[in-house]
């Protein structure tokens, strides 16, 4: 039998055998060679090289420069590979295939096929409604509790954590102005979210039911859906987000497999409206996830949004996204929308934190209403693991660069 831990991993390490997230990395010695890795403590297991050396039955999908082939292989292969990794990490002989996390460069872990962003937090949606529609009888739109609202984003601008984000320019109209003007966004914002990565595709015309969620979704990542609120507010009527969102979406470098989050499963909030059958999860396994996020601006924590309070679950989002027959593709990414809780310190974007600029956030370096050039935002998260151990979800970080000079 293999040893439990020949590498003296500290007890309770959030990246222990209970976690084992996947990513794609390169080393200083071979910067042009990308390979699949699994994080174990503060090291990365070179899964590509190890699988080949150890004669894995799945070398064909692991010896690739991206997670795509592994994602497409389906759940039986995902489970088999995970079991192999647990076994390999029990033997000291795996040591040559381990690299320090601090010494590798992480890359976008998979090619994003399609990107869909939802709007699943009742607290976030209610706050946004109160900010932009203060005279409305309800802060929520009439459809909000009947279906998961979402929009299709731009897959080509999804970037890995650490990639700088250039301030976007576009049309915006100041309050009371007769006409719009063009220029860099003055209300650049963040959105702290959780993303879900699709592995197994589905057939055009065949909806994916709630019960098939595990068959299609490989794992979870962290998302920062950067938002230019002034561009967004001018363009949104009547079709919804476009250029105010499409310039950049950052994701974490590590994809946490669903199996690592079993202990974090929780029931979603009680629904106060009846759901149509394809969204009714009252008889399904708990679809919520107890994920605790922290948002830091220039190294200073400003919010701790709780994902457990999201009204719509990922399984419901997937079911709604495909109910019209739209197919899933390997590498599809769908995100939760801004995660916000009922308290001020749980709001997941600056629009809410500052109430559209009315109440600045105070930092050691000065106050903020929206992001300034040079600001760095880092979102981290963890979830309860087995036996009280935390499961780490890594981080997603981005620094704001100035808008390009006008021609």
N, C-alpha and C positions, 0 to 999 in steps of 0.2 A: 504493500500500500504506500502511496506517496505521502511525504510529510505534509503537515498542514501549512507550514510557512517556513521554508528554509532561508528566507531573506530578511527575517527580523522586522517585518512590517509592524509598526506600532499598533497596539490594540485600539480598535475603534477608528482606524484610518478610513476616511470616507471613500477611498478608492481601493478597497480591499477586494477579496474574492467575491463578495456579494454584489459588487458593482460591475467592473470590467467594461467600461465604455470604449467605443471604437472611434478611431480617427485616422487621418492620413498625414504622414510626416516625412521629412527628409533630414539628413544629417549634414554636418559641416564637411565631412569627408566626401560625401556624395550628394551635393546640393541638387543635382538634376534628377536624382532617382527618388520618386515618390513611392511610398509603400504603406500598407495597412498596418496600423498598430493598435494595441490594446493597452490602456493605462492601468498600471498596478502600482499603487502608492505614488512615489515620486519618480517612477520609471515607466518607460514605454516598452512593451514587448513587441519586437519586430515580427509580426505575425506572418508576413510574407516569407521571410527567410526561414523562420522556424518551421512553418508548414512544409516547406520543401525539404529541409534537412531531416525532419522527423517522419517523412513519408505520409503526410496527411492525405486522406481521401478527398479533401476539399482544396488541395493546392491550386486547382484551376481557377477558383474564385478568389482565393486569398493572395495569390502572387500577382496582384494587379495594382495599378497606381491610384485606384479609386474604390470606394465601397460599392459602386453600382452593381457589379456582378454578384456580390454577396447579397445585396438587398433583393435582387431579382430571384435568387435561389429559393426563397421561401422559408417558412417557419421550421420545417424539419431540419434543414441545413443550418439555420440560425442556432437551433438548440444543440445540434451536434457539435458545431464549432465552439460554442460556449463551453460545453462539457469538456472538449479537448483542451481548451485554454486553462480551465481549472486544474485539470490533471497535469499539464505541462508545468504550471507554476508551482506544483508540489515537489518538483525535483530540482536540486541545485544545478544539474547539468544544463538548465535553461539559461543560466547566467550570461553566456556570451551573446544571447539574443536580446538582452535588456539594455536600454539606453536611458540616461537621465533625462527627465522631462525638460529640464533647464537647458539641455544641450541640443535639442532638436527644433526644427521649424515646422509648425503646423500649417496645413493647407485646407482649402475647402474640401470637406470629406467626401462629397458626392456631387455629381452634376445635377443641378436642380432642373427638373422637367417642367413643372408648373408650380406656381406659388399662389396660395389662397390665404387671405387674412380674414379672421372673424372678429366678432364684436360681442364676446360672450360674458363679460362681467356686467352684472346689473348695476353695480355701484359706479363703474366707469360710464356706462351708457346714461345713467341717471344724472351724473354730474355734468356730462357733456350737454345733455338736454337742457339742464338748468342754465348753463352758461350761454348757449346759443339760442334757446327758445324760452326765455324767462316768463313769457306771458302764456305759454301753452298750458292747457289744463293738466297734462301729464308730461313729465320729462322724457318718458319712453314713447317711441312711435307705436302705433296700434298693432303692428305685426311682431314686435320685439319678443314677446313671450310665447309666440306661436311657432317661430322658426329661428334657427341660428343665422343672423344677418352676416354677410361677408362680401368681399370683393376680390376680384382676380388681380394680383399684383404682377410685377415684372420679374421673372425668374433670373434674367440676365444680370440684375443688379444685386442679387444676393451674394454677400461677401463673408469671408471667414473673420472671426474675431481677430482684432489687431489691425485690420485694414483701415486706413484713414478715410474719413467721410468728408467730401468736399461740400461746402455750403451751396445749396442749389439756388438758382435764379429762376424767376418766372414772373407771371402777372400777379399782381396783388392790388386790392383797392382799399385804401384807407377809409375809416368811418367818415361819412359825410362827403367824401370825394365824388365828383360827378363822373369820373372816368378812371380806369385802372392805369397803373404804371408798371414798368418792368424794372427788376433789380433783384439783388440777393435777398433771400428770405430774412425777415427780421424776427420771425417767431419759430426758430428751429427747435424742435422738440424731440423727445424720446418716447418710446412705448415699450415698457417691460412686458415681455410675452413668453409663452412656452410654445415650442413648435413640435410637430409630429412628422416623422419621416416615413413615407410610403415605400415599401419594398415590393411586394407582389402586385402586379398590375391587375386590372379588371377588364372585362369585355365591354365594348361600346354597346349601349342599350340595356345593360344589366345593372340595376342598382345594387349597391353593397349594403346589406342590412346591418343593424347594430351587432348582431351575433357574429359577424365576420370581421369585426375590427381587428382582432389578434392575427387573423390570417393575412392581413394586408399591411399593418403598421409595424415597422421594425423597432422604432425607438423614439426618443425625445431629445430635443436640444433647447437651448435658450435662444431667444430672439430679441433683438432691438429693432423695431420697425420705425426708423427715423422718419419724422414728419415735419413738413414745412406748413405750419398752421395757417399762415396768411395766404399762401398759394392755395392750400386745400380749401379754405372757406370761400374763396372767390370762384373756384372751379367746380365745387361739389354740386351745386344746383344746376341741373336736376339729376345728374347721373352718378355722382359719387367720386371717391378719391381717384386721382390720376397722377399728375406731375408732382403733387404735394407729397406723394409717397414713393414714387417709382425710382427715385434717384439712388437709394441705398437701403438695404435691409441686412443687418449683421446677424450671423448665427455663431453659436459656440463651436469650437473645433472638435469637441467630443460629443458623440451620439450615445446616449444612455439607452441600452436595450430595455424593452418593456419588462423583461424578467427581473431586472434589478429594482423595479418599483412596486413589486407585489405588496410589500409591507406598507406602502404609502397609499394604497387604494382606500377610498372613502366615499360615502354617499354624497351626491350633490345636494345643494340646498333644496328645501321643499318647494315644489312647483305649485303655484296658486292658479294656474290655468291648465285645463285638460290638453293633452298632447295628441296629435294624430298618431295612428298606429305605428307608422314607420319611425317615429321619434320617441315613442313611449318606452321608457327603460325601467318602468316600475318593477318588472319581473326579471330584469337583467342583473348581472354582477355589478357591484358598485363601480360607477364609471368616473368618479372624481379622483383626483390625485392630490395628496397633501404635500405640496411643494412650497417651500418658503423662499421667497426671493429677497434679495437686498440690492438696492440701487445706490451706487456711489457716484458722486459728481466731484471730479478732481480729488479723489481719494476720501471724500467725506460722505458717509452714509446719509441719505436724504429720505429714504422710504424703504418699507419692508412689506411688499404686497403679498397677500396670501392666496395661492392658487386654489386652495380647497373651496373657496367661496364662489367659484365660477358657476354661473347658472346653467350654461350648456357644456356638456362633456365633449371630449374629442370623438367618442364613438358617435354621438349625435351629429356632430359637425361632418364627419365622414359620410354618414347616412344621408344627410341633407345635400351634401356636395355632389352625390352621385344619384340621387333619387330620380332625376330627369334622364338618366342613362348616360351621363358624362362619364368617360372611363378614367380609371386611375392609371398612372404610368410610374414605373420605377423611378424614384427620385423626386416624386411629388412632395412638396412641403406645404403643410397647412398650419397656420398659427392661431393661437387662441384669441388674439386681440389683447388690448391692454388689460393687465391684471391689476385690479384695485380692490381695496377693502373699504369698510364703512368709516374708518378713521382717517384723519388728515395724514398721519404718518404711514398710511397704507396705500396712498394713491400712486399709480404707476406711470404718470407722465407729468410734465411740468405744466401743461394746460390746466390740469386739475390741482396740482400742488399750489400753483400761484393764482388760481382762479382767473386764467387768461391774462396774467400779468398784474393783477390788482394787488396781490400779496406776495412780494418777493421771497424767495428762499434764501436764508442767511447761511453763508459759508465762511470759514475762517479767512478766505481770500477776498471776501466781498459778497454782495447779494446777487441773485440771478432771478430774472423772470423767465427768459428762454436762454438757449445756449449761445455762448460767445465763441469766437474763433480761438482755438487752442484748448478749449474745454475737453476733458476726457470723461467718458461715461463708462462705468463697469457694472454689469449686472451679474451677480452670482446667485447660486441657489443650492439647496439641499433638501432631501426628503427623508422621512423616517425609514430606516432599514430594519433588517431582522435583528431581534434581540436588543433593540435600542441603539444600534449603530446607525450613524448617519450615512446616507448615500449622496455623494457629491455629484453635482451636475456641471461642474466647471464654471466657466465665466464667458461672457461676451463683452468685448471692450472696443471702443472706437473713439478716436480723437478728431475734432472738427478742424478742417483746413479752410482757409478763406476762399470765397468764391473767385473764380478766374476773373481777371480784369476784363471789362467790357471792351468790345472792338471799337 
